[in-house]
Amino acid sequence: MNVEIQSLPVPGSPVMQGLAYSWEASWRLPHQQHSLETLMSKTFKLAAAAALCAAAAVAHAEVKFDANFEGDTTSINAASDSFNSGGRIEVNANAELLKQGENFVNARASLLLGLNADSTVDDAWIQFGNASADFKFGRFEAVDLFPVAKDTVLELAAPVGYRANIGRGRFKDGQFHGALGLNAAPGLRFELGLINYKGDKVGVVEQVVRPVVVYNTGDLTLRAGFESFDKGAGNQTGYGLSAGYALAKDAAVNVNYGKSSDLDASSVGANLVYGPAGIGYIQDKTGATKIDTVYAAYSFPLLGVKGAFITPAISVSSGDKVADKTALRVRLNYAF
């Protein structure tokens, strides 16, 4: 499904005022404790997506809708075995609000409807600026300093390692998240991520400063970044490096490295995607605990239907003094 909207609601009308109020309420909801919070959450989230679309239309934007289904059946063999099924339907609204000259405003809202009754907002952000600089605010993911590529299933034997993505984003505890982007030269972009939170929750990401530089030249992409973060244990730091190379239109290889001396943790990995196939390896380490993980997946067309795929996947993870973990997953995807 790919729908474009270009009709223009009347600014200041009751419809627009109501949608604007629903958008504001959807942002305030995580900060308030109401007895009806669970009951109303889906209503607020749907209203938020509707507000994005209406606001975009007012500014003469082109709004595009798309949606996709993802269903997983997963078997895990570890210290405690499990077998379960789940998935979600993702509905996206993307708006590009063009202004005069090079100035622009972009926005996106993504709603995840869980097959097991859980629903949440995935993306909800607005970005504005021009060809030289821009600012993004809301719920989003910043530059990935440790891309793992085709990770249809990736289960670690133990939660160790550091991949320089503590401040990447999509937070759920009420954090402010903004990112300032600067296009310094053709192929060269700087991004400064800022995260701040003050509240009663313990162990959440409270403050992060995350400068990142990305350089693209031909088929080569280089990324480097630094994180200064506080998760309630004082200021800590880490950094990440990544290099990717496009072998062909549908093939690419990545190598990644992340290290935090304050956490005594590091991760190193490499992965390859070639058409419908993907394979990767990661070594994660914290203190004396070291975990090696190999993962792979292959997507087959489903009955020849466009946008429909079935993907079997496996990950095998093992380490010293921890139980091995093997995960098998079959994923069904359909973009409509």
Secondary structure in CASP SS format (residue, H / E / C, confidence):
PFRMAT SS
TARGET T0000
AUTHOR 0000-0000-0000
METHOD secondary structure of the structure
MODEL  1
M C 1.00
N C 1.00
V E 1.00
E E 1.00
I E 1.00
Q C 1.00
S C 1.00
L C 1.00
P C 1.00
V C 1.00
P C 1.00
G C 1.00
S C 1.00
P H 1.00
V H 1.00
M H 1.00
Q H 1.00
G H 1.00
L H 1.00
A H 1.00
Y H 1.00
S H 1.00
W H 1.00
E H 1.00
A H 1.00
S H 1.00
W H 1.00
R H 1.00
L H 1.00
P H 1.00
H H 1.00
Q C 1.00
Q C 1.00
H C 1.00
S C 1.00
L C 1.00
E H 1.00
T H 1.00
L H 1.00
M H 1.00
S H 1.00
K H 1.00
T H 1.00
F H 1.00
K H 1.00
L H 1.00
A H 1.00
A H 1.00
A H 1.00
A H 1.00
A H 1.00
L H 1.00
C H 1.00
A H 1.00
A H 1.00
A H 1.00
A H 1.00
V H 1.00
A C 1.00
H C 1.00
A C 1.00
E E 1.00
V E 1.00
K E 1.00
F E 1.00
D E 1.00
A E 1.00
N E 1.00
F E 1.00
E E 1.00
G E 1.00
D E 1.00
T E 1.00
T E 1.00
S E 1.00
I E 1.00
N E 1.00
A C 1.00
A C 1.00
S C 1.00
D C 1.00
S E 1.00
F E 1.00
N E 1.00
S E 1.00
G E 1.00
G E 1.00
R E 1.00
I E 1.00
E E 1.00
V E 1.00
N E 1.00
A E 1.00
N E 1.00
A E 1.00
E E 1.00
L E 1.00
L E 1.00
K C 1.00
Q C 1.00
G C 1.00
E C 1.00
N C 1.00
F E 1.00
V E 1.00
N E 1.00
A E 1.00
R E 1.00
A E 1.00
S E 1.00
L E 1.00
L E 1.00
L E 1.00
G E 1.00
L C 1.00
N C 1.00
A C 1.00
D C 1.00
S E 1.00
T E 1.00
V E 1.00
D E 1.00
D E 1.00
A E 1.00
W E 1.00
I E 1.00
Q E 1.00
F E 1.00
G E 1.00
N C 1.00
A C 1.00
S C 1.00
A E 1.00
D E 1.00
F E 1.00
K E 1.00
F E 1.00
G E 1.00
R E 1.00
F C 1.00
E E 1.00
A C 1.00
V C 1.00
D C 1.00
L C 1.00
F C 1.00
P C 1.00
V C 1.00
A C 1.00
K C 1.00
D C 1.00
T C 1.00
V C 1.00
L C 1.00
E C 1.00
L C 1.00
A C 1.00
A C 1.00
P C 1.00
V C 1.00
G C 1.00
Y C 1.00
R C 1.00
A C 1.00
N C 1.00
I C 1.00
G C 1.00
R C 1.00
G E 1.00
R C 1.00
F C 1.00
K C 1.00
D C 1.00
G C 1.00
Q C 1.00
F E 1.00
H E 1.00
G E 1.00
A E 1.00
L E 1.00
G E 1.00
L E 1.00
N E 1.00
A E 1.00
A E 1.00
P C 1.00
G C 1.00
L E 1.00
R E 1.00
F E 1.00
E E 1.00
L E 1.00
G E 1.00
L E 1.00
I E 1.00
N E 1.00
Y C 1.00
K C 1.00
G C 1.00
D C 1.00
K C 1.00
V C 1.00
G C 1.00
V C 1.00
V C 1.00
E C 1.00
Q E 1.00
V E 1.00
V E 1.00
R E 1.00
P E 1.00
V E 1.00
V E 1.00
V E 1.00
Y E 1.00
N E 1.00
T E 1.00
G C 1.00
D C 1.00
L E 1.00
T E 1.00
L E 1.00
R E 1.00
A E 1.00
G E 1.00
F E 1.00
E E 1.00
S E 1.00
F E 1.00
D E 1.00
K C 1.00
G C 1.00
A C 1.00
G C 1.00
N E 1.00
Q E 1.00
T E 1.00
G E 1.00
Y E 1.00
G E 1.00
L E 1.00
S E 1.00
A E 1.00
G E 1.00
Y E 1.00
A E 1.00
L E 1.00
A E 1.00
K C 1.00
D C 1.00
A E 1.00
A E 1.00
V E 1.00
N E 1.00
V E 1.00
N E 1.00
Y E 1.00
G E 1.00
K E 1.00
S E 1.00
S C 1.00
D C 1.00
L C 1.00
D C 1.00
A E 1.00
S E 1.00
S E 1.00
V E 1.00
G E 1.00
A E 1.00
N E 1.00
L E 1.00
V E 1.00
Y E 1.00
G C 1.00
P C 1.00
A E 1.00
G E 1.00
I E 1.00
G E 1.00
Y E 1.00
I E 1.00
Q E 1.00
D E 1.00
K E 1.00
T E 1.00
G C 1.00
A C 1.00
T E 1.00
K E 1.00
I E 1.00
D E 1.00
T E 1.00
V E 1.00
Y E 1.00
A E 1.00
A E 1.00
Y E 1.00
S C 1.00
F E 1.00
P E 1.00
L C 1.00
L C 1.00
G C 1.00
V C 1.00
K C 1.00
G C 1.00
A E 1.00
F E 1.00
I E 1.00
T E 1.00
P E 1.00
A E 1.00
I E 1.00
S E 1.00
V E 1.00
S E 1.00
S E 1.00
G E 1.00
D C 1.00
K C 1.00
V C 1.00
A C 1.00
D C 1.00
K E 1.00
T E 1.00
A E 1.00
L E 1.00
R E 1.00
V E 1.00
R E 1.00
L E 1.00
N E 1.00
Y E 1.00
A E 1.00
F C 1.00
END
